[in-house]
Structures are given as C-alpha cells and as structure tokens.
C-alpha cells in the first residue's frame, strides 16, 4: 500500500511538472510601444486625460513566429510597462504625481492596464504597477487604444513626450 501511495505521488508530480513545462514552451512575450504627449497646459493637481493614437498590434506575426495562432492563445497578461521621457531629453518624472493607463478596443470595454501613484522619481524612466487583467481580446485585436490619466504636481513650461514600452506574456494551447 505504501508503494502505491509513493507511485501515485510521483505520477501526480510528473504530470503537474510536465504541464508547467508545456506551458513554458508555449509562452512568449509580445512587445508594443506608443508615445504619450503631456501638454504644458495640463492643470496642476487635477487629473487630465490623454488619448494616444491607436496602437497597431503585430500579434498575428508574433503568433506565427511562435508557431501558434490567435485561436490557440489562452492567456495574455501584461508583464511590464516602462515609461521613458523622450523629449525634452533632460526632463525627469519629478513633475508627475500619478499616472494610470487604460486599454480598449472597438469591440471590448476599457480596463486599467497599469498605474503608479505618489510618484517621487528623479529619473527619466519609471516602471508602472501592472494589473492582473486578462488581455487576450485586446492583444488578439488588430489594434487597441491606450487612454492615459495623469496628475501633475508642478507647472510644465514645455510639452513632455513619454514613450510607453509594454511587454505582454502570452500563453497558447498546443492545439
């Protein structure tokens, strides 16, 4: 009886570890980026919204490169969202109090993608806190929209252009 329990335990652990191995083989990253322009006329300590141009996804090419297709994708989550100031090049994020990014498509509701509150960064790059939302329908779409809500804490004398670099973790079924 003891040997049956040991054999069953070994079989169950092999099964679960092989499932994780298969998931690892079918997991890859898709990267996208967009620019956000924070205008110098933005009000201080009041949230203001910025709509970016639609982000065209390269998902179908990425799916093909990873030997899968959209219909087999079972789980997409944002892994990281990094903001970098591109113009003016000497600007830091000291002017920013909070930032929230939302994602939507013409067929899907808007959901929060990432955020950062109480920003005290003195560099020109920051990493946002990513939500745990399921993003399959957004990444499978041909394009999506990013809406940004910012609150600034000091007067901007020039517009600030920020590049948002997004990395999505994609897991697909084998067939």
Rosetta constraint file for C-alpha pairs under 8 A:
AtomPair CA 1 CA 5 HARMONIC 6.49 0.50
AtomPair CA 2 CA 6 HARMONIC 6.34 0.50
AtomPair CA 3 CA 7 HARMONIC 6.05 0.50
AtomPair CA 4 CA 8 HARMONIC 5.99 0.50
AtomPair CA 5 CA 9 HARMONIC 6.05 0.50
AtomPair CA 6 CA 10 HARMONIC 6.15 0.50
AtomPair CA 7 CA 11 HARMONIC 6.11 0.50
AtomPair CA 8 CA 12 HARMONIC 6.13 0.50
AtomPair CA 9 CA 13 HARMONIC 6.19 0.50
AtomPair CA 10 CA 14 HARMONIC 6.14 0.50
AtomPair CA 11 CA 15 HARMONIC 6.16 0.50
AtomPair CA 12 CA 16 HARMONIC 6.30 0.50
AtomPair CA 13 CA 17 HARMONIC 6.06 0.50
AtomPair CA 14 CA 18 HARMONIC 5.97 0.50
AtomPair CA 15 CA 19 HARMONIC 6.30 0.50
AtomPair CA 16 CA 20 HARMONIC 6.40 0.50
AtomPair CA 17 CA 21 HARMONIC 6.20 0.50
AtomPair CA 18 CA 22 HARMONIC 6.14 0.50
AtomPair CA 19 CA 23 HARMONIC 6.19 0.50
AtomPair CA 20 CA 24 HARMONIC 6.10 0.50
AtomPair CA 21 CA 25 HARMONIC 6.27 0.50
AtomPair CA 22 CA 26 HARMONIC 6.30 0.50
AtomPair CA 23 CA 27 HARMONIC 6.01 0.50
AtomPair CA 23 CA 171 HARMONIC 6.66 0.50
AtomPair CA 23 CA 172 HARMONIC 7.55 0.50
AtomPair CA 23 CA 173 HARMONIC 7.86 0.50
AtomPair CA 24 CA 171 HARMONIC 7.99 0.50
AtomPair CA 26 CA 66 HARMONIC 7.86 0.50
AtomPair CA 26 CA 171 HARMONIC 5.64 0.50
AtomPair CA 26 CA 172 HARMONIC 5.46 0.50
AtomPair CA 26 CA 173 HARMONIC 6.99 0.50
AtomPair CA 26 CA 174 HARMONIC 7.07 0.50
AtomPair CA 27 CA 169 HARMONIC 6.93 0.50
AtomPair CA 27 CA 170 HARMONIC 5.43 0.50
AtomPair CA 27 CA 171 HARMONIC 4.30 0.50
AtomPair CA 27 CA 172 HARMONIC 6.53 0.50
AtomPair CA 28 CA 66 HARMONIC 7.36 0.50
AtomPair CA 28 CA 169 HARMONIC 5.95 0.50
AtomPair CA 28 CA 170 HARMONIC 5.35 0.50
AtomPair CA 28 CA 171 HARMONIC 6.65 0.50
AtomPair CA 29 CA 167 HARMONIC 6.40 0.50
AtomPair CA 29 CA 168 HARMONIC 5.45 0.50
AtomPair CA 29 CA 169 HARMONIC 4.75 0.50
AtomPair CA 29 CA 170 HARMONIC 5.91 0.50
AtomPair CA 30 CA 59 HARMONIC 7.25 0.50
AtomPair CA 30 CA 62 HARMONIC 6.86 0.50
AtomPair CA 30 CA 167 HARMONIC 5.73 0.50
AtomPair CA 30 CA 168 HARMONIC 5.12 0.50
AtomPair CA 30 CA 169 HARMONIC 6.65 0.50
AtomPair CA 30 CA 170 HARMONIC 7.19 0.50
AtomPair CA 31 CA 165 HARMONIC 7.25 0.50
AtomPair CA 31 CA 166 HARMONIC 5.62 0.50
AtomPair CA 31 CA 167 HARMONIC 4.51 0.50
AtomPair CA 31 CA 168 HARMONIC 6.30 0.50
AtomPair CA 32 CA 55 HARMONIC 7.83 0.50
AtomPair CA 32 CA 57 HARMONIC 7.14 0.50
AtomPair CA 32 CA 165 HARMONIC 6.10 0.50
AtomPair CA 32 CA 166 HARMONIC 5.27 0.50
AtomPair CA 32 CA 167 HARMONIC 6.61 0.50
AtomPair CA 33 CA 55 HARMONIC 7.61 0.50
AtomPair CA 33 CA 163 HARMONIC 6.91 0.50
AtomPair CA 33 CA 164 HARMONIC 5.38 0.50
AtomPair CA 33 CA 165 HARMONIC 4.46 0.50
AtomPair CA 33 CA 166 HARMONIC 5.83 0.50
AtomPair CA 34 CA 52 HARMONIC 7.45 0.50
AtomPair CA 34 CA 53 HARMONIC 7.98 0.50
AtomPair CA 34 CA 55 HARMONIC 6.66 0.50
AtomPair CA 34 CA 163 HARMONIC 5.85 0.50
AtomPair CA 34 CA 164 HARMONIC 5.36 0.50
AtomPair CA 34 CA 165 HARMONIC 6.90 0.50
AtomPair CA 35 CA 52 HARMONIC 7.00 0.50
AtomPair CA 35 CA 161 HARMONIC 6.67 0.50
AtomPair CA 35 CA 162 HARMONIC 5.59 0.50
AtomPair CA 35 CA 163 HARMONIC 4.49 0.50
AtomPair CA 35 CA 164 HARMONIC 6.04 0.50
AtomPair CA 36 CA 50 HARMONIC 7.29 0.50
AtomPair CA 36 CA 51 HARMONIC 7.93 0.50
AtomPair CA 36 CA 52 HARMONIC 6.14 0.50
AtomPair CA 36 CA 148 HARMONIC 7.88 0.50
AtomPair CA 36 CA 161 HARMONIC 5.70 0.50
AtomPair CA 36 CA 162 HARMONIC 5.04 0.50
AtomPair CA 36 CA 163 HARMONIC 6.25 0.50
AtomPair CA 36 CA 164 HARMONIC 7.26 0.50
AtomPair CA 37 CA 50 HARMONIC 7.45 0.50
AtomPair CA 37 CA 159 HARMONIC 6.76 0.50
AtomPair CA 37 CA 160 HARMONIC 5.74 0.50
AtomPair CA 37 CA 161 HARMONIC 4.46 0.50
AtomPair CA 37 CA 162 HARMONIC 6.23 0.50
AtomPair CA 38 CA 42 HARMONIC 7.22 0.50
AtomPair CA 38 CA 50 HARMONIC 7.38 0.50
AtomPair CA 38 CA 159 HARMONIC 5.71 0.50
AtomPair CA 38 CA 160 HARMONIC 5.09 0.50
AtomPair CA 38 CA 161 HARMONIC 6.25 0.50
AtomPair CA 38 CA 162 HARMONIC 7.68 0.50
AtomPair CA 39 CA 156 HARMONIC 7.69 0.50
AtomPair CA 39 CA 158 HARMONIC 7.20 0.50
AtomPair CA 39 CA 159 HARMONIC 4.42 0.50
AtomPair CA 39 CA 160 HARMONIC 6.41 0.50
AtomPair CA 40 CA 155 HARMONIC 7.23 0.50
AtomPair CA 40 CA 156 HARMONIC 4.67 0.50
AtomPair CA 40 CA 157 HARMONIC 5.65 0.50
AtomPair CA 40 CA 158 HARMONIC 5.16 0.50
AtomPair CA 40 CA 159 HARMONIC 4.71 0.50
AtomPair CA 40 CA 160 HARMONIC 7.41 0.50
AtomPair CA 41 CA 156 HARMONIC 7.34 0.50
AtomPair CA 42 CA 48 HARMONIC 6.70 0.50
AtomPair CA 42 CA 152 HARMONIC 7.56 0.50
AtomPair CA 42 CA 156 HARMONIC 7.82 0.50
AtomPair CA 43 CA 47 HARMONIC 7.60 0.50
AtomPair CA 43 CA 48 HARMONIC 7.26 0.50
AtomPair CA 43 CA 151 HARMONIC 7.92 0.50
AtomPair CA 43 CA 152 HARMONIC 7.25 0.50
AtomPair CA 43 CA 155 HARMONIC 7.97 0.50
AtomPair CA 44 CA 151 HARMONIC 6.91 0.50
AtomPair CA 44 CA 152 HARMONIC 5.32 0.50
AtomPair CA 44 CA 153 HARMONIC 5.44 0.50
AtomPair CA 44 CA 154 HARMONIC 6.14 0.50
AtomPair CA 44 CA 155 HARMONIC 6.61 0.50
AtomPair CA 45 CA 97 HARMONIC 7.73 0.50
AtomPair CA 45 CA 151 HARMONIC 5.62 0.50
AtomPair CA 45 CA 152 HARMONIC 5.67 0.50
AtomPair CA 45 CA 153 HARMONIC 5.52 0.50
AtomPair CA 46 CA 151 HARMONIC 5.60 0.50
AtomPair CA 46 CA 152 HARMONIC 7.31 0.50
AtomPair CA 47 CA 149 HARMONIC 6.18 0.50
AtomPair CA 47 CA 150 HARMONIC 5.40 0.50
AtomPair CA 47 CA 151 HARMONIC 4.51 0.50
AtomPair CA 47 CA 152 HARMONIC 7.67 0.50
AtomPair CA 48 CA 149 HARMONIC 5.55 0.50
AtomPair CA 48 CA 150 HARMONIC 5.50 0.50
AtomPair CA 48 CA 151 HARMONIC 6.40 0.50
AtomPair CA 49 CA 147 HARMONIC 6.99 0.50
AtomPair CA 49 CA 148 HARMONIC 5.61 0.50
AtomPair CA 49 CA 149 HARMONIC 4.47 0.50
AtomPair CA 49 CA 150 HARMONIC 6.44 0.50
AtomPair CA 50 CA 147 HARMONIC 5.83 0.50
AtomPair CA 50 CA 148 HARMONIC 4.98 0.50
AtomPair CA 50 CA 149 HARMONIC 6.28 0.50
AtomPair CA 50 CA 150 HARMONIC 7.82 0.50
AtomPair CA 51 CA 145 HARMONIC 7.71 0.50
AtomPair CA 51 CA 146 HARMONIC 6.42 0.50
AtomPair CA 51 CA 147 HARMONIC 4.70 0.50
AtomPair CA 51 CA 148 HARMONIC 6.31 0.50
AtomPair CA 52 CA 145 HARMONIC 6.79 0.50
AtomPair CA 52 CA 146 HARMONIC 5.78 0.50
AtomPair CA 52 CA 147 HARMONIC 6.32 0.50
AtomPair CA 52 CA 148 HARMONIC 7.80 0.50
AtomPair CA 53 CA 145 HARMONIC 6.83 0.50
AtomPair CA 53 CA 146 HARMONIC 7.72 0.50
AtomPair CA 54 CA 143 HARMONIC 6.20 0.50
AtomPair CA 54 CA 144 HARMONIC 5.58 0.50
AtomPair CA 54 CA 145 HARMONIC 4.76 0.50
AtomPair CA 54 CA 146 HARMONIC 7.17 0.50
AtomPair CA 55 CA 143 HARMONIC 5.33 0.50
AtomPair CA 55 CA 144 HARMONIC 5.37 0.50
AtomPair CA 55 CA 145 HARMONIC 6.08 0.50
AtomPair CA 55 CA 146 HARMONIC 7.59 0.50
AtomPair CA 56 CA 142 HARMONIC 6.06 0.50
AtomPair CA 56 CA 143 HARMONIC 4.26 0.50
AtomPair CA 56 CA 144 HARMONIC 6.73 0.50
AtomPair CA 57 CA 139 HARMONIC 6.85 0.50
AtomPair CA 57 CA 141 HARMONIC 7.21 0.50
AtomPair CA 57 CA 142 HARMONIC 5.55 0.50
AtomPair CA 57 CA 143 HARMONIC 5.23 0.50
AtomPair CA 57 CA 144 HARMONIC 7.52 0.50
AtomPair CA 58 CA 62 HARMONIC 6.21 0.50
AtomPair CA 58 CA 142 HARMONIC 7.68 0.50
AtomPair CA 59 CA 63 HARMONIC 5.85 0.50
AtomPair CA 59 CA 139 HARMONIC 6.55 0.50
AtomPair CA 59 CA 140 HARMONIC 6.34 0.50
AtomPair CA 59 CA 141 HARMONIC 7.97 0.50
AtomPair CA 59 CA 142 HARMONIC 7.68 0.50
AtomPair CA 60 CA 64 HARMONIC 6.12 0.50
AtomPair CA 60 CA 69 HARMONIC 6.90 0.50
AtomPair CA 60 CA 70 HARMONIC 6.90 0.50
AtomPair CA 60 CA 140 HARMONIC 7.57 0.50
AtomPair CA 61 CA 65 HARMONIC 6.07 0.50
AtomPair CA 62 CA 66 HARMONIC 6.21 0.50
AtomPair CA 63 CA 67 HARMONIC 6.23 0.50
AtomPair CA 63 CA 68 HARMONIC 5.04 0.50
AtomPair CA 63 CA 69 HARMONIC 5.15 0.50
AtomPair CA 63 CA 70 HARMONIC 6.72 0.50
AtomPair CA 64 CA 68 HARMONIC 5.50 0.50
AtomPair CA 64 CA 69 HARMONIC 6.19 0.50
AtomPair CA 68 CA 72 HARMONIC 6.55 0.50
AtomPair CA 68 CA 73 HARMONIC 7.69 0.50
AtomPair CA 68 CA 172 HARMONIC 7.04 0.50
AtomPair CA 68 CA 174 HARMONIC 7.80 0.50
AtomPair CA 69 CA 73 HARMONIC 6.82 0.50
AtomPair CA 70 CA 140 HARMONIC 6.08 0.50
AtomPair CA 72 CA 172 HARMONIC 5.26 0.50
AtomPair CA 72 CA 173 HARMONIC 5.15 0.50
AtomPair CA 72 CA 174 HARMONIC 7.29 0.50
AtomPair CA 72 CA 175 HARMONIC 6.62 0.50
AtomPair CA 73 CA 136 HARMONIC 7.28 0.50
AtomPair CA 73 CA 170 HARMONIC 7.07 0.50
AtomPair CA 73 CA 171 HARMONIC 5.97 0.50
AtomPair CA 73 CA 172 HARMONIC 4.01 0.50
AtomPair CA 73 CA 173 HARMONIC 6.22 0.50
AtomPair CA 74 CA 136 HARMONIC 7.16 0.50
AtomPair CA 74 CA 170 HARMONIC 7.84 0.50
AtomPair CA 74 CA 171 HARMONIC 5.93 0.50
AtomPair CA 74 CA 172 HARMONIC 5.16 0.50
AtomPair CA 74 CA 173 HARMONIC 6.39 0.50
AtomPair CA 75 CA 134 HARMONIC 6.75 0.50
AtomPair CA 75 CA 135 HARMONIC 7.42 0.50
AtomPair CA 75 CA 136 HARMONIC 6.01 0.50
AtomPair CA 75 CA 169 HARMONIC 7.99 0.50
AtomPair CA 75 CA 170 HARMONIC 5.85 0.50
AtomPair CA 75 CA 171 HARMONIC 5.15 0.50
AtomPair CA 75 CA 172 HARMONIC 6.82 0.50
AtomPair CA 76 CA 134 HARMONIC 5.85 0.50
AtomPair CA 76 CA 135 HARMONIC 5.06 0.50
AtomPair CA 76 CA 136 HARMONIC 4.96 0.50
AtomPair CA 76 CA 139 HARMONIC 7.51 0.50
AtomPair CA 76 CA 168 HARMONIC 6.51 0.50
AtomPair CA 76 CA 169 HARMONIC 5.58 0.50
AtomPair CA 76 CA 170 HARMONIC 4.55 0.50
AtomPair CA 76 CA 171 HARMONIC 6.44 0.50
AtomPair CA 77 CA 132 HARMONIC 6.57 0.50
AtomPair CA 77 CA 133 HARMONIC 6.38 0.50
AtomPair CA 77 CA 134 HARMONIC 5.56 0.50
AtomPair CA 77 CA 135 HARMONIC 5.60 0.50
AtomPair CA 77 CA 136 HARMONIC 7.67 0.50
AtomPair CA 77 CA 168 HARMONIC 5.59 0.50
AtomPair CA 77 CA 169 HARMONIC 5.37 0.50
AtomPair CA 77 CA 170 HARMONIC 6.82 0.50
AtomPair CA 78 CA 113 HARMONIC 7.46 0.50
AtomPair CA 78 CA 130 HARMONIC 6.45 0.50
AtomPair CA 78 CA 131 HARMONIC 7.34 0.50
AtomPair CA 78 CA 132 HARMONIC 7.35 0.50
AtomPair CA 78 CA 133 HARMONIC 7.81 0.50
AtomPair CA 78 CA 135 HARMONIC 7.55 0.50
AtomPair CA 78 CA 166 HARMONIC 7.27 0.50
AtomPair CA 78 CA 167 HARMONIC 6.02 0.50
AtomPair CA 78 CA 168 HARMONIC 4.31 0.50
AtomPair CA 78 CA 169 HARMONIC 6.05 0.50
AtomPair CA 79 CA 130 HARMONIC 6.95 0.50
AtomPair CA 79 CA 166 HARMONIC 7.72 0.50
AtomPair CA 79 CA 167 HARMONIC 5.49 0.50
AtomPair CA 79 CA 168 HARMONIC 5.24 0.50
AtomPair CA 79 CA 169 HARMONIC 5.84 0.50
AtomPair CA 80 CA 127 HARMONIC 7.38 0.50
AtomPair CA 80 CA 128 HARMONIC 7.37 0.50
AtomPair CA 80 CA 129 HARMONIC 7.84 0.50
AtomPair CA 80 CA 130 HARMONIC 6.42 0.50
AtomPair CA 80 CA 165 HARMONIC 7.96 0.50
AtomPair CA 80 CA 166 HARMONIC 5.84 0.50
AtomPair CA 80 CA 167 HARMONIC 5.25 0.50
AtomPair CA 80 CA 168 HARMONIC 7.18 0.50
AtomPair CA 81 CA 114 HARMONIC 7.09 0.50
AtomPair CA 81 CA 127 HARMONIC 5.97 0.50
AtomPair CA 81 CA 128 HARMONIC 5.64 0.50
AtomPair CA 81 CA 129 HARMONIC 7.64 0.50
AtomPair CA 81 CA 130 HARMONIC 6.93 0.50
AtomPair CA 81 CA 164 HARMONIC 6.64 0.50
AtomPair CA 81 CA 165 HARMONIC 5.58 0.50
AtomPair CA 81 CA 166 HARMONIC 4.55 0.50
AtomPair CA 81 CA 167 HARMONIC 6.51 0.50
AtomPair CA 82 CA 125 HARMONIC 6.99 0.50
AtomPair CA 82 CA 126 HARMONIC 5.82 0.50
AtomPair CA 82 CA 127 HARMONIC 4.50 0.50
AtomPair CA 82 CA 128 HARMONIC 6.23 0.50
AtomPair CA 82 CA 164 HARMONIC 5.76 0.50
AtomPair CA 82 CA 165 HARMONIC 5.20 0.50
AtomPair CA 82 CA 166 HARMONIC 6.65 0.50
AtomPair CA 83 CA 125 HARMONIC 5.44 0.50
AtomPair CA 83 CA 126 HARMONIC 5.33 0.50
AtomPair CA 83 CA 127 HARMONIC 6.31 0.50
AtomPair CA 83 CA 128 HARMONIC 7.60 0.50
AtomPair CA 83 CA 162 HARMONIC 6.32 0.50
AtomPair CA 83 CA 163 HARMONIC 5.59 0.50
AtomPair CA 83 CA 164 HARMONIC 4.66 0.50
AtomPair CA 83 CA 165 HARMONIC 6.41 0.50
AtomPair CA 84 CA 124 HARMONIC 5.68 0.50
AtomPair CA 84 CA 125 HARMONIC 4.35 0.50
AtomPair CA 84 CA 126 HARMONIC 6.74 0.50
AtomPair CA 84 CA 162 HARMONIC 5.47 0.50
AtomPair CA 84 CA 163 HARMONIC 5.19 0.50
AtomPair CA 84 CA 164 HARMONIC 6.70 0.50
AtomPair CA 85 CA 89 HARMONIC 6.70 0.50
AtomPair CA 85 CA 91 HARMONIC 6.90 0.50
AtomPair CA 85 CA 92 HARMONIC 7.15 0.50
AtomPair CA 85 CA 93 HARMONIC 7.89 0.50
AtomPair CA 85 CA 124 HARMONIC 5.40 0.50
AtomPair CA 85 CA 125 HARMONIC 6.54 0.50
AtomPair CA 85 CA 160 HARMONIC 7.14 0.50
AtomPair CA 85 CA 161 HARMONIC 5.94 0.50
AtomPair CA 85 CA 162 HARMONIC 4.38 0.50
AtomPair CA 85 CA 163 HARMONIC 6.23 0.50
AtomPair CA 86 CA 160 HARMONIC 7.81 0.50
AtomPair CA 86 CA 161 HARMONIC 5.67 0.50
AtomPair CA 86 CA 162 HARMONIC 5.66 0.50
AtomPair CA 86 CA 163 HARMONIC 6.51 0.50
AtomPair CA 87 CA 91 HARMONIC 7.37 0.50
AtomPair CA 87 CA 160 HARMONIC 5.71 0.50
AtomPair CA 87 CA 161 HARMONIC 5.07 0.50
AtomPair CA 87 CA 162 HARMONIC 7.20 0.50
AtomPair CA 88 CA 160 HARMONIC 6.36 0.50
AtomPair CA 88 CA 161 HARMONIC 7.30 0.50
AtomPair CA 90 CA 124 HARMONIC 7.82 0.50
AtomPair CA 91 CA 124 HARMONIC 6.40 0.50
AtomPair CA 91 CA 160 HARMONIC 7.99 0.50
AtomPair CA 92 CA 121 HARMONIC 7.50 0.50
AtomPair CA 92 CA 122 HARMONIC 5.61 0.50
AtomPair CA 92 CA 123 HARMONIC 4.93 0.50
AtomPair CA 92 CA 124 HARMONIC 4.28 0.50
AtomPair CA 92 CA 125 HARMONIC 7.60 0.50
AtomPair CA 93 CA 119 HARMONIC 7.81 0.50
AtomPair CA 93 CA 120 HARMONIC 7.69 0.50
AtomPair CA 93 CA 121 HARMONIC 5.63 0.50
AtomPair CA 93 CA 122 HARMONIC 5.88 0.50
AtomPair CA 93 CA 123 HARMONIC 6.11 0.50
AtomPair CA 93 CA 124 HARMONIC 5.75 0.50
AtomPair CA 93 CA 125 HARMONIC 7.34 0.50
AtomPair CA 93 CA 126 HARMONIC 7.81 0.50
AtomPair CA 94 CA 119 HARMONIC 7.53 0.50
AtomPair CA 94 CA 120 HARMONIC 6.26 0.50
AtomPair CA 94 CA 121 HARMONIC 5.71 0.50
AtomPair CA 94 CA 122 HARMONIC 5.41 0.50
AtomPair CA 94 CA 123 HARMONIC 7.73 0.50
AtomPair CA 95 CA 152 HARMONIC 5.69 0.50
AtomPair CA 95 CA 153 HARMONIC 5.44 0.50
AtomPair CA 95 CA 154 HARMONIC 5.19 0.50
AtomPair CA 95 CA 155 HARMONIC 7.52 0.50
AtomPair CA 95 CA 156 HARMONIC 7.54 0.50
AtomPair CA 96 CA 119 HARMONIC 6.37 0.50
AtomPair CA 96 CA 150 HARMONIC 7.48 0.50
AtomPair CA 96 CA 151 HARMONIC 6.35 0.50
AtomPair CA 96 CA 152 HARMONIC 4.44 0.50
AtomPair CA 96 CA 153 HARMONIC 5.77 0.50
AtomPair CA 96 CA 154 HARMONIC 7.57 0.50
AtomPair CA 97 CA 117 HARMONIC 6.47 0.50
AtomPair CA 97 CA 118 HARMONIC 5.43 0.50
AtomPair CA 97 CA 119 HARMONIC 5.18 0.50
AtomPair CA 97 CA 120 HARMONIC 7.66 0.50
AtomPair CA 97 CA 150 HARMONIC 7.60 0.50
AtomPair CA 97 CA 151 HARMONIC 5.37 0.50
AtomPair CA 97 CA 152 HARMONIC 5.02 0.50
AtomPair CA 97 CA 153 HARMONIC 5.44 0.50
AtomPair CA 98 CA 115 HARMONIC 7.60 0.50
AtomPair CA 98 CA 116 HARMONIC 5.64 0.50
AtomPair CA 98 CA 117 HARMONIC 4.31 0.50
AtomPair CA 98 CA 118 HARMONIC 5.84 0.50
AtomPair CA 98 CA 119 HARMONIC 5.99 0.50
AtomPair CA 98 CA 150 HARMONIC 5.71 0.50
AtomPair CA 98 CA 151 HARMONIC 5.18 0.50
AtomPair CA 98 CA 152 HARMONIC 6.97 0.50
AtomPair CA 99 CA 115 HARMONIC 5.53 0.50
AtomPair CA 99 CA 116 HARMONIC 5.47 0.50
AtomPair CA 99 CA 117 HARMONIC 6.46 0.50
AtomPair CA 99 CA 148 HARMONIC 7.00 0.50
AtomPair CA 99 CA 149 HARMONIC 5.68 0.50
AtomPair CA 99 CA 150 HARMONIC 4.48 0.50
AtomPair CA 99 CA 151 HARMONIC 6.50 0.50
AtomPair CA 100 CA 112 HARMONIC 7.31 0.50
AtomPair CA 100 CA 113 HARMONIC 7.72 0.50
AtomPair CA 100 CA 114 HARMONIC 5.98 0.50
AtomPair CA 100 CA 115 HARMONIC 4.19 0.50
AtomPair CA 100 CA 116 HARMONIC 6.54 0.50
AtomPair CA 100 CA 148 HARMONIC 5.73 0.50
AtomPair CA 100 CA 149 HARMONIC 5.16 0.50
AtomPair CA 100 CA 150 HARMONIC 6.54 0.50
AtomPair CA 101 CA 112 HARMONIC 6.02 0.50
AtomPair CA 101 CA 113 HARMONIC 5.50 0.50
AtomPair CA 101 CA 114 HARMONIC 5.36 0.50
AtomPair CA 101 CA 115 HARMONIC 6.11 0.50
AtomPair CA 101 CA 146 HARMONIC 6.57 0.50
AtomPair CA 101 CA 147 HARMONIC 5.77 0.50
AtomPair CA 101 CA 148 HARMONIC 4.55 0.50
AtomPair CA 101 CA 149 HARMONIC 6.47 0.50
AtomPair CA 102 CA 110 HARMONIC 6.34 0.50
AtomPair CA 102 CA 111 HARMONIC 5.45 0.50
AtomPair CA 102 CA 112 HARMONIC 4.24 0.50
AtomPair CA 102 CA 113 HARMONIC 5.04 0.50
AtomPair CA 102 CA 114 HARMONIC 7.18 0.50
AtomPair CA 102 CA 146 HARMONIC 5.54 0.50
AtomPair CA 102 CA 147 HARMONIC 5.09 0.50
AtomPair CA 102 CA 148 HARMONIC 6.32 0.50
AtomPair CA 103 CA 110 HARMONIC 5.45 0.50
AtomPair CA 103 CA 111 HARMONIC 5.62 0.50
AtomPair CA 103 CA 112 HARMONIC 6.34 0.50
AtomPair CA 103 CA 113 HARMONIC 6.08 0.50
AtomPair CA 103 CA 138 HARMONIC 7.65 0.50
AtomPair CA 103 CA 144 HARMONIC 6.76 0.50
AtomPair CA 103 CA 145 HARMONIC 5.66 0.50
AtomPair CA 103 CA 146 HARMONIC 4.77 0.50
AtomPair CA 103 CA 147 HARMONIC 6.50 0.50
AtomPair CA 104 CA 108 HARMONIC 5.87 0.50
AtomPair CA 104 CA 109 HARMONIC 5.73 0.50
AtomPair CA 104 CA 110 HARMONIC 4.33 0.50
AtomPair CA 104 CA 111 HARMONIC 6.67 0.50
AtomPair CA 104 CA 138 HARMONIC 6.83 0.50
AtomPair CA 104 CA 144 HARMONIC 5.68 0.50
AtomPair CA 104 CA 145 HARMONIC 5.26 0.50
AtomPair CA 104 CA 146 HARMONIC 6.70 0.50
AtomPair CA 105 CA 109 HARMONIC 6.99 0.50
AtomPair CA 105 CA 110 HARMONIC 7.43 0.50
AtomPair CA 105 CA 138 HARMONIC 6.41 0.50
AtomPair CA 105 CA 141 HARMONIC 7.46 0.50
AtomPair CA 105 CA 143 HARMONIC 6.99 0.50
AtomPair CA 105 CA 144 HARMONIC 4.73 0.50
AtomPair CA 105 CA 145 HARMONIC 6.02 0.50
AtomPair CA 106 CA 144 HARMONIC 7.71 0.50
AtomPair CA 108 CA 137 HARMONIC 7.38 0.50
AtomPair CA 108 CA 138 HARMONIC 7.43 0.50
AtomPair CA 111 CA 133 HARMONIC 7.88 0.50
AtomPair CA 112 CA 131 HARMONIC 6.98 0.50
AtomPair CA 112 CA 133 HARMONIC 7.87 0.50
AtomPair CA 113 CA 130 HARMONIC 6.16 0.50
AtomPair CA 113 CA 131 HARMONIC 5.63 0.50
AtomPair CA 113 CA 133 HARMONIC 7.29 0.50
AtomPair CA 114 CA 128 HARMONIC 5.88 0.50
AtomPair CA 114 CA 129 HARMONIC 5.36 0.50
AtomPair CA 114 CA 130 HARMONIC 4.24 0.50
AtomPair CA 114 CA 131 HARMONIC 5.51 0.50
AtomPair CA 115 CA 128 HARMONIC 5.31 0.50
AtomPair CA 115 CA 129 HARMONIC 5.30 0.50
AtomPair CA 115 CA 130 HARMONIC 6.66 0.50
AtomPair CA 115 CA 131 HARMONIC 8.00 0.50
AtomPair CA 116 CA 128 HARMONIC 5.32 0.50
AtomPair CA 116 CA 129 HARMONIC 5.97 0.50
AtomPair CA 121 CA 126 HARMONIC 7.19 0.50
AtomPair CA 135 CA 139 HARMONIC 6.33 0.50
AtomPair CA 136 CA 140 HARMONIC 6.03 0.50
AtomPair CA 137 CA 141 HARMONIC 6.23 0.50
AtomPair CA 138 CA 143 HARMONIC 7.68 0.50
AtomPair CA 138 CA 144 HARMONIC 6.36 0.50
AtomPair CA 139 CA 143 HARMONIC 7.76 0.50
AtomPair CA 139 CA 144 HARMONIC 7.76 0.50
